[in-house]
């Protein structure tokens, strides 16, 4: 995964409503993020697999950040 992809993903997460990030179950959240991402950067199948795995490994962090944003 390229640094640009990582920046785009985290930018997408930061601009997504915190309530959406918190209300979706794990699978739905991963799918939603993957569907939003190609609008910024078309993905091939290898990139999609890497991104899916990365998002799964960061779900707790994504939700922690969303909780923090709601608390502010």
Jmol script that loads the backbone (N, CA, C; Angstrom):
load data "model"
ATOM      1  N   UNK A   1       0.855  -1.172   0.000  1.00  0.00           N
ATOM      2  CA  UNK A   1       0.000   0.000   0.000  1.00  0.00           C
ATOM      3  C   UNK A   1       0.902   1.237   0.000  1.00  0.00           C
ATOM      4  N   UNK A   2       0.544   2.180  -0.831  1.00  0.00           N
ATOM      5  CA  UNK A   2       1.382   3.366  -0.972  1.00  0.00           C
ATOM      6  C   UNK A   2       1.071   4.398   0.116  1.00  0.00           C
ATOM      7  N   UNK A   3       2.025   5.279   0.393  1.00  0.00           N
ATOM      8  CA  UNK A   3       1.757   6.365   1.349  1.00  0.00           C
ATOM      9  C   UNK A   3       0.563   7.227   0.927  1.00  0.00           C
ATOM     10  N   UNK A   4       0.405   7.432  -0.379  1.00  0.00           N
ATOM     11  CA  UNK A   4      -0.737   8.213  -0.864  1.00  0.00           C
ATOM     12  C   UNK A   4      -2.058   7.531  -0.514  1.00  0.00           C
ATOM     13  N   UNK A   5      -2.119   6.222  -0.693  1.00  0.00           N
ATOM     14  CA  UNK A   5      -3.339   5.485  -0.340  1.00  0.00           C
ATOM     15  C   UNK A   5      -3.639   5.617   1.148  1.00  0.00           C
ATOM     16  N   UNK A   6      -2.612   5.516   1.976  1.00  0.00           N
ATOM     17  CA  UNK A   6      -2.810   5.650   3.427  1.00  0.00           C
ATOM     18  C   UNK A   6      -3.334   7.039   3.774  1.00  0.00           C
ATOM     19  N   UNK A   7      -2.739   8.059   3.179  1.00  0.00           N
ATOM     20  CA  UNK A   7      -3.209   9.431   3.438  1.00  0.00           C
ATOM     21  C   UNK A   7      -4.658   9.610   2.996  1.00  0.00           C
ATOM     22  N   UNK A   8      -4.997   9.063   1.825  1.00  0.00           N
ATOM     23  CA  UNK A   8      -6.365   9.186   1.323  1.00  0.00           C
ATOM     24  C   UNK A   8      -7.350   8.449   2.230  1.00  0.00           C
ATOM     25  N   UNK A   9      -6.976   7.271   2.689  1.00  0.00           N
ATOM     26  CA  UNK A   9      -7.855   6.516   3.581  1.00  0.00           C
ATOM     27  C   UNK A   9      -8.105   7.276   4.868  1.00  0.00           C
ATOM     28  N   UNK A  10      -7.039   7.756   5.505  1.00  0.00           N
ATOM     29  CA  UNK A  10      -7.218   8.447   6.783  1.00  0.00           C
ATOM     30  C   UNK A  10      -7.918   9.792   6.600  1.00  0.00           C
ATOM     31  N   UNK A  11      -7.736  10.417   5.467  1.00  0.00           N
ATOM     32  CA  UNK A  11      -8.484  11.635   5.180  1.00  0.00           C
ATOM     33  C   UNK A  11      -9.973  11.315   5.050  1.00  0.00           C
ATOM     34  N   UNK A  12     -10.281  10.232   4.358  1.00  0.00           N
ATOM     35  CA  UNK A  12     -11.668   9.793   4.230  1.00  0.00           C
ATOM     36  C   UNK A  12     -12.274   9.515   5.597  1.00  0.00           C
ATOM     37  N   UNK A  13     -11.532   8.826   6.452  1.00  0.00           N
ATOM     38  CA  UNK A  13     -12.019   8.502   7.799  1.00  0.00           C
ATOM     39  C   UNK A  13     -12.267   9.779   8.596  1.00  0.00           C
ATOM     40  N   UNK A  14     -11.340  10.733   8.496  1.00  0.00           N
ATOM     41  CA  UNK A  14     -11.485  11.980   9.242  1.00  0.00           C
ATOM     42  C   UNK A  14     -12.652  12.832   8.762  1.00  0.00           C
ATOM     43  N   UNK A  15     -13.009  12.723   7.495  1.00  0.00           N
ATOM     44  CA  UNK A  15     -14.107  13.549   6.964  1.00  0.00           C
ATOM     45  C   UNK A  15     -15.460  12.838   7.014  1.00  0.00           C
ATOM     46  N   UNK A  16     -15.454  11.586   7.411  1.00  0.00           N
ATOM     47  CA  UNK A  16     -16.702  10.831   7.530  1.00  0.00           C
ATOM     48  C   UNK A  16     -17.332  11.127   8.886  1.00  0.00           C
ATOM     49  N   UNK A  17     -18.643  11.264   8.919  1.00  0.00           N
ATOM     50  CA  UNK A  17     -19.332  11.529  10.170  1.00  0.00           C
ATOM     51  C   UNK A  17     -19.006  10.442  11.187  1.00  0.00           C
ATOM     52  N   UNK A  18     -18.669  10.861  12.389  1.00  0.00           N
ATOM     53  CA  UNK A  18     -18.298   9.925  13.448  1.00  0.00           C
ATOM     54  C   UNK A  18     -19.429   8.945  13.749  1.00  0.00           C
ATOM     55  N   UNK A  19     -20.660   9.411  13.697  1.00  0.00           N
ATOM     56  CA  UNK A  19     -21.780   8.514  14.010  1.00  0.00           C
ATOM     57  C   UNK A  19     -21.873   7.376  12.998  1.00  0.00           C
ATOM     58  N   UNK A  20     -21.573   7.653  11.747  1.00  0.00           N
ATOM     59  CA  UNK A  20     -21.579   6.598  10.735  1.00  0.00           C
ATOM     60  C   UNK A  20     -20.505   5.557  11.047  1.00  0.00           C
ATOM     61  N   UNK A  21     -19.306   6.024  11.386  1.00  0.00           N
ATOM     62  CA  UNK A  21     -18.213   5.109  11.714  1.00  0.00           C
ATOM     63  C   UNK A  21     -18.549   4.234  12.916  1.00  0.00           C
ATOM     64  N   UNK A  22     -19.320   4.768  13.837  1.00  0.00           N
ATOM     65  CA  UNK A  22     -19.650   4.024  15.051  1.00  0.00           C
ATOM     66  C   UNK A  22     -20.867   3.123  14.890  1.00  0.00           C
ATOM     67  N   UNK A  23     -21.776   3.482  14.010  1.00  0.00           N
ATOM     68  CA  UNK A  23     -23.033   2.735  13.900  1.00  0.00           C
ATOM     69  C   UNK A  23     -22.959   1.516  12.988  1.00  0.00           C
ATOM     70  N   UNK A  24     -22.000   1.482  12.077  1.00  0.00           N
ATOM     71  CA  UNK A  24     -21.877   0.331  11.181  1.00  0.00           C
ATOM     72  C   UNK A  24     -21.150  -0.809  11.880  1.00  0.00           C
ATOM     73  N   UNK A  25     -21.585  -2.051  11.618  1.00  0.00           N
ATOM     74  CA  UNK A  25     -20.837  -3.198  12.155  1.00  0.00           C
ATOM     75  C   UNK A  25     -19.528  -3.308  11.381  1.00  0.00           C
ATOM     76  N   UNK A  26     -18.628  -4.164  11.844  1.00  0.00           N
ATOM     77  CA  UNK A  26     -17.289  -4.259  11.266  1.00  0.00           C
ATOM     78  C   UNK A  26     -17.314  -4.487   9.755  1.00  0.00           C
ATOM     79  N   UNK A  27     -18.033  -5.494   9.319  1.00  0.00           N
ATOM     80  CA  UNK A  27     -18.074  -5.810   7.886  1.00  0.00           C
ATOM     81  C   UNK A  27     -18.650  -4.684   7.062  1.00  0.00           C
ATOM     82  N   UNK A  28     -19.721  -4.074   7.557  1.00  0.00           N
ATOM     83  CA  UNK A  28     -20.348  -2.970   6.830  1.00  0.00           C
ATOM     84  C   UNK A  28     -19.440  -1.750   6.763  1.00  0.00           C
ATOM     85  N   UNK A  29     -18.715  -1.488   7.838  1.00  0.00           N
ATOM     86  CA  UNK A  29     -17.796  -0.353   7.852  1.00  0.00           C
ATOM     87  C   UNK A  29     -16.661  -0.560   6.847  1.00  0.00           C
ATOM     88  N   UNK A  30     -16.096  -1.748   6.826  1.00  0.00           N
ATOM     89  CA  UNK A  30     -15.027  -2.039   5.863  1.00  0.00           C
ATOM     90  C   UNK A  30     -15.547  -1.869   4.442  1.00  0.00           C
ATOM     91  N   UNK A  31     -16.721  -2.433   4.149  1.00  0.00           N
ATOM     92  CA  UNK A  31     -17.289  -2.331   2.809  1.00  0.00           C
ATOM     93  C   UNK A  31     -17.605  -0.885   2.438  1.00  0.00           C
ATOM     94  N   UNK A  32     -18.140  -0.126   3.383  1.00  0.00           N
ATOM     95  CA  UNK A  32     -18.479   1.263   3.109  1.00  0.00           C
ATOM     96  C   UNK A  32     -17.218   2.051   2.756  1.00  0.00           C
ATOM     97  N   UNK A  33     -16.158   1.879   3.549  1.00  0.00           N
ATOM     98  CA  UNK A  33     -14.905   2.588   3.279  1.00  0.00           C
ATOM     99  C   UNK A  33     -14.323   2.178   1.927  1.00  0.00           C
ATOM    100  N   UNK A  34     -14.382   0.888   1.622  1.00  0.00           N
ATOM    101  CA  UNK A  34     -13.869   0.431   0.327  1.00  0.00           C
ATOM    102  C   UNK A  34     -14.665   1.016  -0.834  1.00  0.00           C
ATOM    103  N   UNK A  35     -15.984   1.139  -0.669  1.00  0.00           N
ATOM    104  CA  UNK A  35     -16.814   1.713  -1.737  1.00  0.00           C
ATOM    105  C   UNK A  35     -16.530   3.203  -1.917  1.00  0.00           C
ATOM    106  N   UNK A  36     -16.212   3.899  -0.828  1.00  0.00           N
ATOM    107  CA  UNK A  36     -15.936   5.333  -0.921  1.00  0.00           C
ATOM    108  C   UNK A  36     -14.555   5.608  -1.494  1.00  0.00           C
ATOM    109  N   UNK A  37     -13.629   4.739  -1.224  1.00  0.00           N
ATOM    110  CA  UNK A  37     -12.235   4.969  -1.597  1.00  0.00           C
ATOM    111  C   UNK A  37     -12.016   5.067  -3.101  1.00  0.00           C
ATOM    112  N   UNK A  38     -12.571   4.187  -3.917  1.00  0.00           N
ATOM    113  CA  UNK A  38     -12.293   4.274  -5.355  1.00  0.00           C
ATOM    114  C   UNK A  38     -12.718   5.590  -5.996  1.00  0.00           C
ATOM    115  N   UNK A  39     -13.615   6.304  -5.375  1.00  0.00           N
ATOM    116  CA  UNK A  39     -13.997   7.603  -5.923  1.00  0.00           C
ATOM    117  C   UNK A  39     -12.784   8.536  -5.967  1.00  0.00           C
ATOM    118  N   UNK A  40     -11.857   8.330  -5.054  1.00  0.00           N
ATOM    119  CA  UNK A  40     -10.651   9.146  -5.005  1.00  0.00           C
ATOM    120  C   UNK A  40      -9.491   8.499  -5.748  1.00  0.00           C
ATOM    121  N   UNK A  41      -9.469   7.166  -5.776  1.00  0.00           N
ATOM    122  CA  UNK A  41      -8.332   6.436  -6.354  1.00  0.00           C
ATOM    123  C   UNK A  41      -8.797   5.042  -6.762  1.00  0.00           C
ATOM    124  N   UNK A  42      -8.966   4.787  -8.061  1.00  0.00           N
ATOM    125  CA  UNK A  42      -9.400   3.444  -8.486  1.00  0.00           C
ATOM    126  C   UNK A  42      -8.419   2.366  -8.012  1.00  0.00           C
ATOM    127  N   UNK A  43      -8.955   1.271  -7.480  1.00  0.00           N
ATOM    128  CA  UNK A  43      -8.128   0.202  -6.916  1.00  0.00           C
ATOM    129  C   UNK A  43      -8.163  -1.037  -7.795  1.00  0.00           C
ATOM    130  N   UNK A  44      -7.013  -1.692  -7.914  1.00  0.00           N
ATOM    131  CA  UNK A  44      -7.004  -3.003  -8.554  1.00  0.00           C
ATOM    132  C   UNK A  44      -7.298  -4.049  -7.480  1.00  0.00           C
ATOM    133  N   UNK A  45      -7.402  -5.308  -7.839  1.00  0.00           N
ATOM    134  CA  UNK A  45      -7.809  -6.342  -6.880  1.00  0.00           C
ATOM    135  C   UNK A  45      -6.782  -6.519  -5.765  1.00  0.00           C
ATOM    136  N   UNK A  46      -5.494  -6.408  -6.071  1.00  0.00           N
ATOM    137  CA  UNK A  46      -4.457  -6.545  -5.036  1.00  0.00           C
ATOM    138  C   UNK A  46      -4.538  -5.399  -4.026  1.00  0.00           C
ATOM    139  N   UNK A  47      -4.728  -4.182  -4.532  1.00  0.00           N
ATOM    140  CA  UNK A  47      -4.857  -3.026  -3.647  1.00  0.00           C
ATOM    141  C   UNK A  47      -6.106  -3.137  -2.778  1.00  0.00           C
ATOM    142  N   UNK A  48      -7.197  -3.626  -3.355  1.00  0.00           N
ATOM    143  CA  UNK A  48      -8.429  -3.802  -2.593  1.00  0.00           C
ATOM    144  C   UNK A  48      -8.217  -4.791  -1.453  1.00  0.00           C
ATOM    145  N   UNK A  49      -7.545  -5.894  -1.731  1.00  0.00           N
ATOM    146  CA  UNK A  49      -7.265  -6.897  -0.699  1.00  0.00           C
ATOM    147  C   UNK A  49      -6.391  -6.305   0.401  1.00  0.00           C
ATOM    148  N   UNK A  50      -5.346  -5.581   0.026  1.00  0.00           N
ATOM    149  CA  UNK A  50      -4.467  -4.959   1.018  1.00  0.00           C
ATOM    150  C   UNK A  50      -5.217  -3.930   1.853  1.00  0.00           C
ATOM    151  N   UNK A  51      -6.018  -3.112   1.194  1.00  0.00           N
ATOM    152  CA  UNK A  51      -6.768  -2.076   1.903  1.00  0.00           C
ATOM    153  C   UNK A  51      -7.796  -2.698   2.844  1.00  0.00           C
ATOM    154  N   UNK A  52      -8.498  -3.741   2.398  1.00  0.00           N
ATOM    155  CA  UNK A  52      -9.473  -4.432   3.246  1.00  0.00           C
ATOM    156  C   UNK A  52      -8.782  -4.973   4.510  1.00  0.00           C
ATOM    157  N   UNK A  53      -7.646  -5.611   4.344  1.00  0.00           N
ATOM    158  CA  UNK A  53      -6.901  -6.153   5.468  1.00  0.00           C
ATOM    159  C   UNK A  53      -6.439  -5.042   6.414  1.00  0.00           C
ATOM    160  N   UNK A  54      -5.943  -3.962   5.843  1.00  0.00           N
ATOM    161  CA  UNK A  54      -5.478  -2.837   6.654  1.00  0.00           C
ATOM    162  C   UNK A  54      -6.627  -2.235   7.464  1.00  0.00           C
ATOM    163  N   UNK A  55      -7.765  -2.012   6.816  1.00  0.00           N
ATOM    164  CA  UNK A  55      -8.917  -1.442   7.520  1.00  0.00           C
ATOM    165  C   UNK A  55      -9.352  -2.363   8.653  1.00  0.00           C
ATOM    166  N   UNK A  56      -9.444  -3.667   8.377  1.00  0.00           N
ATOM    167  CA  UNK A  56      -9.816  -4.620   9.427  1.00  0.00           C
ATOM    168  C   UNK A  56      -8.875  -4.516  10.617  1.00  0.00           C
ATOM    169  N   UNK A  57      -7.597  -4.357  10.357  1.00  0.00           N
ATOM    170  CA  UNK A  57      -6.618  -4.305  11.447  1.00  0.00           C
ATOM    171  C   UNK A  57      -6.668  -2.990  12.213  1.00  0.00           C
ATOM    172  N   UNK A  58      -7.343  -1.979  11.660  1.00  0.00           N
ATOM    173  CA  UNK A  58      -7.410  -0.664  12.303  1.00  0.00           C
ATOM    174  C   UNK A  58      -8.816  -0.279  12.765  1.00  0.00           C
ATOM    175  N   UNK A  59      -9.757  -1.217  12.777  1.00  0.00           N
ATOM    176  CA  UNK A  59     -11.138  -0.883  13.146  1.00  0.00           C
ATOM    177  C   UNK A  59     -11.242  -0.291  14.549  1.00  0.00           C
ATOM    178  N   UNK A  60     -10.496  -0.830  15.489  1.00  0.00           N
ATOM    179  CA  UNK A  60     -10.544  -0.300  16.854  1.00  0.00           C
ATOM    180  C   UNK A  60     -10.059   1.142  16.880  1.00  0.00           C
ATOM    181  N   UNK A  61      -8.970   1.436  16.192  1.00  0.00           N
ATOM    182  CA  UNK A  61      -8.450   2.798  16.122  1.00  0.00           C
ATOM    183  C   UNK A  61      -9.447   3.728  15.433  1.00  0.00           C
ATOM    184  N   UNK A  62     -10.040   3.279  14.346  1.00  0.00           N
ATOM    185  CA  UNK A  62     -11.025   4.092  13.634  1.00  0.00           C
ATOM    186  C   UNK A  62     -12.180   4.455  14.562  1.00  0.00           C
ATOM    187  N   UNK A  63     -12.663   3.490  15.297  1.00  0.00           N
ATOM    188  CA  UNK A  63     -13.791   3.756  16.211  1.00  0.00           C
ATOM    189  C   UNK A  63     -13.362   4.607  17.406  1.00  0.00           C
ATOM    190  N   UNK A  64     -12.151   4.398  17.907  1.00  0.00           N
ATOM    191  CA  UNK A  64     -11.649   5.249  18.999  1.00  0.00           C
ATOM    192  C   UNK A  64     -11.566   6.709  18.560  1.00  0.00           C
ATOM    193  N   UNK A  65     -11.078   6.945  17.358  1.00  0.00           N
ATOM    194  CA  UNK A  65     -11.007   8.312  16.842  1.00  0.00           C
ATOM    195  C   UNK A  65     -12.396   8.916  16.673  1.00  0.00           C
ATOM    196  N   UNK A  66     -13.345   8.118  16.210  1.00  0.00           N
ATOM    197  CA  UNK A  66     -14.720   8.605  16.054  1.00  0.00           C
ATOM    198  C   UNK A  66     -15.326   8.955  17.414  1.00  0.00           C
ATOM    199  N   UNK A  67     -15.099   8.114  18.421  1.00  0.00           N
ATOM    200  CA  UNK A  67     -15.582   8.417  19.783  1.00  0.00           C
ATOM    201  C   UNK A  67     -14.977   9.725  20.274  1.00  0.00           C
ATOM    202  N   UNK A  68     -13.698   9.892  20.041  1.00  0.00           N
ATOM    203  CA  UNK A  68     -13.013  11.117  20.475  1.00  0.00           C
ATOM    204  C   UNK A  68     -13.605  12.360  19.810  1.00  0.00           C
ATOM    205  N   UNK A  69     -13.890  12.253  18.508  1.00  0.00           N
ATOM    206  CA  UNK A  69     -14.488  13.391  17.790  1.00  0.00           C
ATOM    207  C   UNK A  69     -15.859  13.733  18.339  1.00  0.00           C
ATOM    208  N   UNK A  70     -16.634  12.728  18.708  1.00  0.00           N
ATOM    209  CA  UNK A  70     -17.956  13.002  19.287  1.00  0.00           C
ATOM    210  C   UNK A  70     -17.859  13.650  20.651  1.00  0.00           C
ATOM    211  N   UNK A  71     -16.802  13.312  21.386  1.00  0.00           N
ATOM    212  CA  UNK A  71     -16.637  13.844  22.742  1.00  0.00           C
ATOM    213  C   UNK A  71     -16.212  15.309  22.746  1.00  0.00           C
ATOM    214  N   UNK A  72     -15.689  15.774  21.621  1.00  0.00           N
ATOM    215  CA  UNK A  72     -15.209  17.175  21.573  1.00  0.00           C
ATOM    216  C   UNK A  72     -16.316  18.148  21.478  1.00  0.00           C
TER     217      UNK A  72
END
end "model"
wireframe off; spacefill off
backbone 0.3
color backbone group
